[in-house]
Amino acid sequence: MAISILPFDIDSASREDFTEHHELALAAFAVDRPDAPLIDFETFVGRLRAIPPGVAGQRIWTAHDEGRLVGSVVVQLPRLENTRAAVVDIRVQPAMRRHGIGTKLLQVGTEGLREAGRDIVVGRGITAGGDGEGWANRLGFATVQKIVLQTLQVAESDYTRWEIAPPRGYLLVQWKGTAPDDLVESYAGARNSIRDAPAGESGYQHPVWTVERVRHAEDDARNRGVEHRVSVIVHQESKAVVALTVLEAFPHLRTTAFQQDTVVVPGHRGRGLGRCVKSAMMRWLTAERPEIGLVVTNTAADNNFMIQVNHDVGYLTRRTMLTVEADLTDLESRWADGRAYR
Ligand SMILES: CC(C)(COP(=O)(O)OP(=O)(O)OC[C@H]1O[C@@H](n2cnc3c(N)ncnc32)[C@H](O)[C@@H]1OP(=O)(O)O)[C@@H](O)C(=O)NCCC(=O)NCCS
């Protein structure tokens, strides 16, 4: 077996290139995510192109055995926050595993990271108990957080669950793209309560939300063609945003949306505002974007309240996934002394 690793340019890739990537993903997902619905070609390519918020860009390398695609690594460099981290996503064709390809992809993917100011390597979405966990342990990664993946299939949902009015004294407000000037300051303040969510041992840093940071995130979404929807609950007496949820839909991904941060600020918890604001988001989304059939969200595995709220809204828990972290220095020493390949 002669494995070659090559850079992959998403902008100049042909349909045949994407088809090969899609086939690799289908083969890998059948083993790693057997619970997940099969991902169609358009959705797959859309996901590859959908660079998440707060990421400057991504680099991809592919592994080939006699010209055949057998693996890939996607490396993303967060900006503004988490600027010491590089997030890697490695995939190897199941029939080609345990031949050192995943490790080689990691080594190539981490080259040059130090020069880019990165010294922490993060892996996300690794199926607990799967090949990725064994591999990450072997390479010295530490599991820093357990996450549950929850998905809502719109076609299977009972829309009446979402008919929840805000309690007396609270008002629902929704916007796409730009927060209204009279709410943006308290919206920014409320978003900072996301820090109360359990974070495990993860070094992940949430943004410090200010009006400026909110406007920056809105511009960022607009520039990337991302539809950025926000539903909030305003406490009428104080005129403050006290609950919020954010949902994003990417331009190349017509049928999937991502439920992002949801927050209820302290002092207003326990009044059903989380369920209310998420239900409002689903009413709004299904009315305006009927083609979206799947909504995906990630929640810390020990965040029982949020998991329960999601169940109430119609999300099902699909699987537990791990976030792992390693010091770049430690990985480099493994490449240097050959430990990674023994
Ligand atoms: C994780 C993954 C990329 C590893 O690819 P790979 O090419 O099989 O990995 P390697 O051959 O480089 O494995 C190196 C060592 O890791 C360990 N390892 C790999 N898979 C393992 C498993 N399933 N169980 C236990 N240890 C494992 C072994 O020690 C292996 O060396 P050995 O085969 O000589 O014993 C591949 O399993 C995969 O695509 N998984 C699904 C996606 C994923 O979880 N990616 C995580 C990275 S972000």
PDBQT file of the ligand as one rigid body, heavy atoms in Angstrom, charges set to zero:
ROOT
HETATM    1  C1  LIG A 401     -10.267   7.649  13.843  1.00  0.00    +0.000 C 
HETATM    2  C2  LIG A 401      -9.824   7.221  12.461  1.00  0.00    +0.000 C 
HETATM    3  C3  LIG A 401      -9.584   8.483  11.614  1.00  0.00    +0.000 C 
HETATM    4  C4  LIG A 401      -8.509   6.432  12.600  1.00  0.00    +0.000 C 
HETATM    5  O1  LIG A 401      -8.026   6.098  11.311  1.00  0.00    +0.000 OA
HETATM    6  P1  LIG A 401      -6.996   4.868  11.116  1.00  0.00    +0.000 P 
HETATM    7  O2  LIG A 401      -6.356   5.080   9.808  1.00  0.00    +0.000 OA
HETATM    8  O3  LIG A 401      -7.674   3.579  11.366  1.00  0.00    +0.000 OA
HETATM    9  O4  LIG A 401      -5.971   5.138  12.321  1.00  0.00    +0.000 OA
HETATM   10  P2  LIG A 401      -4.493   4.555  12.458  1.00  0.00    +0.000 P 
HETATM   11  O5  LIG A 401      -4.303   3.351  11.615  1.00  0.00    +0.000 OA
HETATM   12  O6  LIG A 401      -3.565   5.689  12.242  1.00  0.00    +0.000 OA
HETATM   13  O7  LIG A 401      -4.507   4.145  14.000  1.00  0.00    +0.000 OA
HETATM   14  C5  LIG A 401      -3.346   4.331  14.800  1.00  0.00    +0.000 C 
HETATM   15  C6  LIG A 401      -3.525   3.603  16.121  1.00  0.00    +0.000 C 
HETATM   16  O8  LIG A 401      -4.668   4.106  16.814  1.00  0.00    +0.000 OA
HETATM   17  C7  LIG A 401      -5.255   3.024  17.558  1.00  0.00    +0.000 C 
HETATM   18  N1  LIG A 401      -6.601   2.732  17.033  1.00  0.00    +0.000 N 
HETATM   19  C8  LIG A 401      -7.121   3.052  15.829  1.00  0.00    +0.000 A 
HETATM   20  N2  LIG A 401      -8.397   2.621  15.742  1.00  0.00    +0.000 NA
HETATM   21  C9  LIG A 401      -8.663   2.007  16.909  1.00  0.00    +0.000 A 
HETATM   22  C10 LIG A 401      -9.813   1.345  17.424  1.00  0.00    +0.000 A 
HETATM   23  N3  LIG A 401     -10.931   1.200  16.698  1.00  0.00    +0.000 N 
HETATM   24  N4  LIG A 401      -9.751   0.851  18.679  1.00  0.00    +0.000 NA
HETATM   25  C11 LIG A 401      -8.643   0.964  19.411  1.00  0.00    +0.000 A 
HETATM   26  N5  LIG A 401      -7.502   1.576  18.968  1.00  0.00    +0.000 NA
HETATM   27  C12 LIG A 401      -7.533   2.079  17.736  1.00  0.00    +0.000 A 
HETATM   28  C13 LIG A 401      -4.385   1.808  17.324  1.00  0.00    +0.000 C 
HETATM   29  O9  LIG A 401      -3.403   1.777  18.346  1.00  0.00    +0.000 OA
HETATM   30  C14 LIG A 401      -3.764   2.116  15.986  1.00  0.00    +0.000 C 
HETATM   31  O10 LIG A 401      -2.535   1.461  15.810  1.00  0.00    +0.000 OA
HETATM   32  P3  LIG A 401      -2.534  -0.152  15.473  1.00  0.00    +0.000 P 
HETATM   33  O11 LIG A 401      -3.553  -0.373  14.398  1.00  0.00    +0.000 OA
HETATM   34  O12 LIG A 401      -1.131  -0.409  15.037  1.00  0.00    +0.000 OA
HETATM   35  O13 LIG A 401      -2.902  -0.836  16.747  1.00  0.00    +0.000 OA
HETATM   36  C15 LIG A 401     -10.884   6.314  11.783  1.00  0.00    +0.000 C 
HETATM   37  O14 LIG A 401     -11.193   5.255  12.668  1.00  0.00    +0.000 OA
HETATM   38  C16 LIG A 401     -12.155   7.035  11.459  1.00  0.00    +0.000 C 
HETATM   39  O15 LIG A 401     -12.320   7.543  10.355  1.00  0.00    +0.000 OA
HETATM   40  N6  LIG A 401     -13.090   7.103  12.415  1.00  0.00    +0.000 N 
HETATM   41  C17 LIG A 401     -14.342   7.834  12.260  1.00  0.00    +0.000 C 
HETATM   42  C18 LIG A 401     -14.145   9.341  12.345  1.00  0.00    +0.000 C 
HETATM   43  C19 LIG A 401     -13.516   9.777  13.652  1.00  0.00    +0.000 C 
HETATM   44  O16 LIG A 401     -13.925   9.383  14.725  1.00  0.00    +0.000 OA
HETATM   45  N7  LIG A 401     -12.489  10.608  13.565  1.00  0.00    +0.000 N 
HETATM   46  C20 LIG A 401     -11.810  11.066  14.752  1.00  0.00    +0.000 C 
HETATM   47  C21 LIG A 401     -10.753  12.028  14.447  1.00  0.00    +0.000 C 
HETATM   48  S1  LIG A 401     -11.303  13.683  14.477  1.00  0.00    +0.000 SA
ENDROOT
TORSDOF 0
